């Protein structure tokens, strides 16, 4: 086994940059191709380009490693839609990087899982709740079987992700979490829960974004789950209504299937492609003089741009932002007009 760069890094620590000037994470969007269509996904399914070849992805990984990257996560689209997915991930692993894949799991088989045991530090499977509303236990069966097989074969860490969208599954979220936890127990290393958001296709399909009431209800369910289970929950729901640390863009890069490089912020690929004038510069007021600026690091420039039309304004999701009421109107009153058509 190659020496892991930076030692054994917890999966969740991959997303916590400590040095804003040091490249830590390489996010490889291997392909636009996907076998499902989720309204809230930021992947621009309609786009097809000259995707990087196997050799070009390997060269990208080598360049990132030379610049100091210690981890690589592979997604898409659906990364398993590429025949060379295992080969490319194996190259990153053999280069000493921590490796993770984000997949919907529908193309996984035992042979691929066996390959992953050698080259993958983290298997992250995102289930899509619209598939399981009528039969939660049956719907997650394939996910449970994949995780069990991965661990039985000697796999390291397994993560379960779910996205919450308007009108979907939140009323059954507690049942879903209980089923997954009871079925997998210690085989499951963490759970990630996030609401559909107003960037990427959330920007194009804002009706998929959950209401404030739904987010609050989800937050209560998550807290009850934490009280009963020791499984780590990475909750991005409550972050929408607080001052949160925003590491995105400060320590990693996204390389999209065409080979373009963007800062790692949510939806950066699709939105930066739509809005050519978006630039990433020094913080502006009120952030410069904000007493908690070191905690949040200025938030998301794309949030500011999408919700206000001005990328230099404070991130409206911050409770201290003068534009925070726009977010509240969006979630509380279902006022979709706050998402403009800036730059389109």
N, C-alpha and C positions, 0 to 999 in steps of 0.2 A: 504493500500500500504506500503511495507517495506521501511525503510529509505535507500535512495540511498547512497552508499559509496562515499564520496568526494563531496556530493551535486550533483546538476544537472550539468552534464558535457556535453558540446557541442560535438556532434558526432565527429567532426573533431579534437577535442582536445584529443580524445582517442589515436590518432596517434602522439601525441607530448609529448614525455617523458621529464620531467624536471629533474628527478633524475635518473641518469644512473644505480644506485645501487638498485633502488626500482622497483620491479615488479609492473607494472601498468595494462598491457593488457594480457589477455589469449585468444589466437586464437585457437579455437577448430575445427579441420578439421574432421567432424563427420564421413565422409565416402568417399571412392574412387568412389562410384557409381555415375554416372551422366547420365541424359537422353539426352544429346547432346555431340558432340565432336568438340571442337574448337581447331584448330591447334596450337594456341598461348597459350593455357592454360598450367599451370605448373602441373596440377593434373595428376599423372601417372595412366591413366585409366587402363592400362594393369595389374596393380598390384592389387592383392586381398590378404588380410591378415586376421588375426583373429582380426576383429575390436572390439574396446572396447564395453563392454556391457553398458546398461543403468546405472547400479549401478557403474560401473567403471568410466563412464563420470561424474556422480554426485560426486564421490569421488575426481576426478581430480579437479573439480570446487571448492570443499571444501578446498582442499590443496592450490590451487592458492589464494583463498580468505584469508586463514590464513596467507599466505605470503605477503598479502597487495594488491593483485590485486583489481582494482576498476571497471574493464570493461571486458566483454567477447564478442567476435564476433564469430559467428558460420557459417562455410562454409563447403566446401568439395573439390571435388565432389559437388554434389547437396545435401545440408543438408536435404531438404524436402523428399529426397528418403528414409530417415530413418523414420520408423513409430513413433519412440520415440522423434522426433525432438522437438515437442512442450513441451514434458515432461522435456527434458534436459534443454531447454532454460528457462522454468519456474523455474527449480531448481536454476539456476544462478540468476534469477530475485528475487526470494524469499530470496536468500542469500544476497541481497543488491547490486549486481553488476549491472552496466550499461550493457544493452544487445543490441546486433545488430545481424542481419542475413544478409548474402550476398547470394542471390539466383537468379537464372535465371527467377524465377517467373512462369514458365510454369506448375508447379504442385500446384500452389496456388489456393485456392477456398475460398468462403466467410466464410465457417466454420472455416478454419485455420486462416483467417484474423481476425475473431472475437476472437479467442484464443490469437492471437498476440497482440491485443489491450491491454490486461491485462499485458502481460509479456515482451513486446518488446519495447525498447526505440527507436530503429531505424530500419526501414524496408529499406534495400538496395537491389534494383533490378538491375541486370546487363543485358542490352539487347545486343543481338549479331547481329551486323549490317548485316552479310551475309543473315539474314532472311528477311531484310526489304529494300533491295536496290531498288526493283521495285515499292514498295508501302510503303513509309515511314509512312504516316499517318495511314494507315491500319495496318502496322506492329507494331506500338507502341500502338495501341488501347488497347490491353490487359493490357499492363503496366499502361497506364493512368487509366483504369478502376480499377485496383488493388489499386493504390494510392488513388484515390477518395474514394473507399469503405473503405480503412483503415482509412482515415481521417474522413469520415462521421461516422464511428463506434466509433470514439474517439481516434484513433491512434495518436502517438506523431510525430516522424520525419520520413520523406521519402526522400531517396536519389536515384538518377538515375546515373548509371555508364555505360560507353561504352569503349570498347577497339578498338583502331585503328590498322589495319594491312595493309600490303602492297597491294596496288591496290584496297582496299575496302573502300567505303563510304566517304573517306575524302573529295571528291569533293562535297558531299551532307551533310557534317557535319553541315554547317550553317543552312540548311533547317531543319535538324533533331532537332537541338537545339531550333530553333524558334518554331517548332511544339510542342515540349514537354513543353516549357515555356508558350506558349499561351494556351495550353490545361489545364495546371495544375496551373499556376500562383503561388499564395502564398502557395498552398498545397505542392509544391516541395521545400524542404529545401536546397538542394545543388545538384550539378552535379559533377561527377568525370570522368575525361577523361585521359586515359593513352595509350601509344603505346605498342603494343606487344614488348617484350624485349628479350634479348639474355641470358635468363636463363630459367630453367624449359624446357618446350617443345619448347620455342623459341630457346634454345640451340640445340635441336634435329631437329627443323624445321626452320632454320634461314630465309628461304624464306618468312615467314609470317611477318617478321619485316619491318615496313615502312621505306622508304628511307628518307634521310635528307631533300630532297625537300618536301616530304609529311608532315614530322614533322613541317617544317617551315610554310607550308600552313595552317596546323591545328592550329598552334600558332596564326597566323593572324586572323583566323576565331574566335578563342576563345577571342581574344582582342576585336574584333568588337561586339561580343555577350555581353561581360562585359560592353561595353559602352552603351548598349541599355537596359540591364536588371539588376535588383538588385539581382538576384539569385546567390548565391555563387558558383564559379567554382573552383574545385580543379584540377589544371592542372599539370599533370606529364609529359607533352610533352616537355616543355621548360627546365625542370630539367635535361634533357639529355645533355644539352649543356651549363651548367653553374656550378658554385660552389653552391651546395645546402646543406642544413642541412640534414644529414642522421641520423635519429633516429632509423632506423631498427636495432634490435638486442641489443639496449641499455636499453630497459625498458619492454620488453615483451617476451613471448615464444609462439611457435607453438607446439601443441600436435597433431600429425597426427593420422589417424584412427587406427593404430597399437599400439598407446600409446607412441611412441618415441617423445622426446622433443628436439626442435631446437630453436635457436634464431630467432626472427621474422625479417627475411630479405627475400626479394623477391625470391621466388623459393627455399627457404632453404630446405624444405622437400625433394623435388625430387633431387636436386643437392647434398645435403649432403648425401643422400642415395647412389647416384651414386659414389661420390668421398669420400671414407672413410677416406682418408688422410687429408681432409680439416679440419683445426683447426682454432679456433678463439682466437687470442692472442693480445698482445700489438701492437700498431702501429709501423711501421717501417718508415725509411726515404723513400721519402722526406716528409712524412706526419708529423713526429715528430717536425720538425723545421718550418713547414708551418705556415705563419702568419694567415691563416684562418682555422686552424685545429679545433678550438672550434666551428666554424660554421658548418663544414661538418662532423666532428667527424670521419674522416677517410674513409668515403664512404663504399662501399660494398666489402668485401673480396671475395665474389663469383664472382662479376664482374671482379675483378683482376685475379682470377684464370681462369675463362672461357676465357678471352680475352688475357691473357699473359702466362698462365701456372704457374704463381707464385703468391700465395695468399698474399705475403708480399709486393707486389708492390702497388703503389698508384692506386686507382680506375680509370681506363681509361676514365670513363665518366667525370671526373673532368677536366676542361679546363686547369688546371695547371699540370696535369699528363704528364710525358714524353711519355706516351703511348697513349695520347689522339688522335693522328693521326690514330691509329687503328680504333677508333670509327668513325672518319670522313671517313675513307676509307670504313668502313662497310656501313654507311648510305649514303655517297655521291656517292660512286662508285659501290655500290652493291657488294663489295668484301667480299664474305662469307668465304673466306679462313682464315680470322683473327680469326674465331671461330674454335679452334683446337679441337682435340679429346683427351684432357688431361685426363688421368686416366681411359679412357674407355676400 
